[in-house]
Structure formats: structure tokens, C-alpha cells
Amino acid sequence: MSRKDGLQCAYHLLRGHGWMNKIMYFRLNASQTRRNAMIDALRAPCYALCLTMAGFSTIARESGFDFMMAIATSLGVWGMPGQVAFASLYSAGASLFVIFVAVSLANMRMLLMVISAADMMQLKSHNLSVWKRVFWMQFLAITAWAHLGFVQQKYPSHLLLPYYQGFSLTIFAFGIFGTVLGFFLIDLLPPELLRIVIFVTPIYILLLIANARQKANRLAVVLGGTLSPLFFPFVGEWAILLAGVIGGSLASLYGRFIAKWHIEPAT
């Protein structure tokens, strides 16, 4: 084999394992990474989140929220389950304590997402103060978390924090704009139409995870989506939670143990 053939073989081998992309992204600095993240966000995620927040704003206005209250909810809660729970309980006349507990429980999933995102970005290595960590994690949404896991395959770990900063701030700005837009669009469009768009972001997240390279992630979605309607006649609204826990646990066990058996070399 000639030297040229050897270099071509090595190139295709590295490209096949994704190392060529890694090498290319290693050359980027933090500013370039943030710019790339903003461009990625502007391709689809920001529009999906904008429409979703417009749907929430419609629900909030029908629940009796004024404009500033709707904006403050999006700014402070920044989690669709918690925001919808807030609006629903507010319209029902629930006490402030009940609303606080319900919103906290609805957004409890964010705790695990924050832990996972902090680990992916290796926040400890960036020497950020506690208040800066809290500040940046406030912008974490499931869209940013899912996309961060997707680009983790391309970007080196030390650039994931700048990527997250550019991506999360972009979708956050569009989310607030969607809140403003939805609050006034109810005067122009049927409310039923605006409620439908609240499902745009979950569909985007589903498509993103379906294209993930990790088989365990795709398996978790399939198992959870299959188990949820099967559980619903027996446990009602708890079906989503149980299906997610069981489907995710089974997929995690597959990724940790069963999948490894297939790649272990024969002895």
C-alpha cells in the first residue's frame, strides 16, 4: 500500500468514526461556538418554542392572566408543564401555596435535566461561581437539553458550555416573543388553533431523539410511548410518569448491559 492510499484509508476511517468533525470543531473558540449555536437554534428549535409559548399565552389569557403576569410566568418558570399547571390552578381559584407546590412538582423533572446538562458541559471545569451556575441553568429547557445531547457527538466538552449559552439564550428570546405574540393573537385567531401549537415543541423533541445515535435513547421513546396508553386505563394521568420511568429504566439497562454483550470481543 502506498503512502497516499494509507492516508486516504486513515481519513475514511476517522471520518467514519466522526473524528474528523471533532477535529474541525476543536479549532473553534467560544465566540465562534456561540455563533454556531445561535444559527442552529434559528433553523427550527426557536420557531417551535415560539409557537409553543404562544399556545401557553393563549391558555394564560383565558385563565385570567394579564399581560405582565403571562410574561413574568414565562420568565420565572420557563417550563411548560409548570406554566400550564400555574394557569390551570389560577383559573380554578387555588391558593398560592397549592399553586407553588404544583408548579414545583411539575418542574421537578428539571432537576435531573440540570444535573445531566451540568455533567455534559462539565461545569466544574469552567470555575463558575454558584450564582453564575444558577443563572445559566435558569435558561435550561428540554429543547436545549435534548439538543445539547445531540451536539455532544460533535463538539468537544470544553465548548459545550459556550454552545449552550448561545443556543439557550436564542430560544429563550423567541420563547418570550412567543408569549407576547400569543397573548394578542387570540384576538385575531381562533383559540383552538393557538392551543394546538403548544404541541409543536414535543414533536420536535421526539424527532430529535428519534435521530439520536444512541440506541438506548430511541428505545426509551419507543417503550415509553408504547406503555403509556396501555397503563392509562389502570392508573389514569399517572400513566405518563410510570411509562417514562419504566421505559427509560429498561432502555438504560439495555444500554449498560445488554448492548455491551454484543460488542465484547470473542475470547
N, C-alpha and C positions, 0 to 999 in steps of 0.2 A: 504494500500500500504506500502510495506516495504521500509526501507531507501535505499536499493540497487536499488529497482525499481524506487524510486523517483529520485535518482542520474542519472540513465540511461535516465529517461524521460527528466530531465533537460538538459542532454548532447545532446540528439537528438533535443531538442527544440532550443538550442543555435546553434547547427550545421546547422539546417535548416535555421536559420536567418543569417548565415555567421559569427556569433560572435566568433566561435572557431578559425577561420582563423585570425580574428582581434587580438585575444589574443596572438596567436602564433607570429604574426608579430610585436606586441608591444614589444616583447623581443629582437628584433634586434637593433643593434646600426647603426650609419651612415655608417660605413665601410662595414658591412655585407649587408646593403641595397643596397649600390652601386654595390657590387659584384653580388647580385641577379639581379640587373637591367642590368648589363653587360651580364649576362647569358641569360636573357630574350631577349635582343637585338640580341644576336648571334643565336637565334633559327630561326628567319625568317626576322625580320624587317631590319637588316643591309644588308642582301643579296638583299632584294627588293630595298632598297635605292641605293645600289651599282650599280645594273643593271640600275636603273632609271638615275643615274648620268652618267653612261656610254652612255646611249642614248642621254643625253644632250650634252656630249662632242663630240659625232658624229655630232650633229647639229651645234655646235660651230665651229668645224673644217671646215665644209662645208661652214660656213658663213664667213670664213676668219680669225678666231681667231688663234693666235699662242698658243703654249703650256702654257706659263706663263699667258697669258690672260685668257685662259679657267680655269686654277687653281684659279686665282685671282677672277674670277666671282663666282665660287663655294664658295670660302672662304668668299667673301664680301656680296654677295646677299643671298645665301643659301635659295632660294625659287624657285621652278621650274617654275612657271608662269613668274616671273620676269626675270629669266635667259633666258628662251626661247624668251621672248619679246626683251631682250637685243640683243641676237644673230640675231633675225629676222630683227630688225631695223638697226643693224650694217651692215648687208649684203646689206640692201637697201640704205645705204649711208645717213641715217638720222643724223641730227645734235646732238651734245652732249646734248643739252637742251631737245630735244624731247625724246631722249633715257632715260634721267634722269626722266622726268615726267612719261613716260610709265612704266618704271620699278617700280617707286614709287607707281603708281596706281595699278599695277599688284600685288604688295606685300602689298597693303593696308589691305588685309584680315588678315595679320599677327598682326595688331594692336589689333583686337578683340581676336585673339588667345593668345596674350601676356597677355591681361587683364584677360582672363579666366584662363590661366595657373597660373598666379600670385595669383589669388584668390584660386585656388585649393591647391597650395603649401603654401598659407598663408605667402608670402614673408615678410610681415611687422613684423611677429613674430620672424623672424630669424635675425633681426637687421643688415641687409646687407647695405653697403654703396651704393650710387647711381651707381657708376661705376661698382660695382660687380653685381648689378641687370642687368645693360645693358649688361655686359659681358656674363652672363649666358643666358639671353634671346636671344642673338645672335645665340645660338645653337638650338633655338626652331624651329622645323619643324612640319608639320602637322602629320607626323608619331609619333613624340614624344608627341605631344599634344593629339592625339587620344589615344595613349597607356597610357598616364597619366590619362586620364579619366577612362580608363578600370581598371587600378590597384588601383584607388581611392577606389574601393569597398573592397579592401583587406588591404591596408596599412593605418596606422594612419596618420593624416595630417602632423605631425611633421617629418615624414620620407619621404614625397613625394619629398621634395627638394633633398635630397641625391639620391633618386631613379632617379629623373630626370637628375641629374648630371651624374650618371653612364650610363644611357640609352642614353642620347643625345650625350655625348662625343663618345660613341661607334659607333653609327650610323653616326656621323659626320666624324669620321676617315674612315669608309667604304665608305662614300659618296665621300670624296676626292680621295680615292683609285680608286673608280669607274670612276671618272673624268679622272684620269691618264690612266686607263685601256682603256676606250672608245676612248681616243684620238689616241691611237696607234692600237687598234683593227680594225679600219676602213681599215687598210692596209691588214688585214687578212680575214675579214668577210664582207659580203655584207652590205652596209649602211642601206638598207631597214630593214634588220634583227635587227640592232642595234637601229633603230628608234622605233621599236615595243616595246622594253623592257622599254621604257620610261613610259609605262602604267602599269608596274608591281606594283609600289607603290600605285597608285589609287585603283587598285584591292585589294591590301592588306588592305588599309584603309576601303574600302567598306565591306570586310569580317569582319574586326574588329568591325565596328559599327553594322553590322548585328547581331553580337553575344552579343551586349551590353544588360545589364539587363533593362535599362530604355527604356520603350516602345516608349517614345517620340523621342528618337534618331533614332530608327528603322523607325518610322513613317515619320520622316523628310527625310530620304533617299528615302523611297518609294514615297512620294509625290513629292520630287524634281526630282527624276528620271522619274516619270510619266509626270510631267508638262513640262519638258524641251523639249522633241520632239514635244509636242503639241504647244508650244509657238514659236518654231523655224521658221515655215513658215511665221509668222507675224512680229517677231522682230529680226530674224537672230541671230547674235552672242550674243545679249543681253538675249537670252533665258535661258542660264545657270544661269546668275545673278538673273533674275526675278524668275525663278523656285526655286532657292536656298532661296531667301528671302521669297517668298510666302509659300513654303513648310516648311521651318524652322519656320516661324511665326505661321502657323496653328498647327504644332506639338507642339510648345511651349505653345500655348493656350490650346491645349488638355492636356498637362502635368500639367498646372497650375490650370485649372478649371474643365474640363470635367472628367478627371481621378479621381479627388478628390470626385466628387459626388458619385462614385461607392464604395468608401471606408469609407464614412461618416457613422457612426452608426445610425441605425434607432432609432427614438425617439417615 
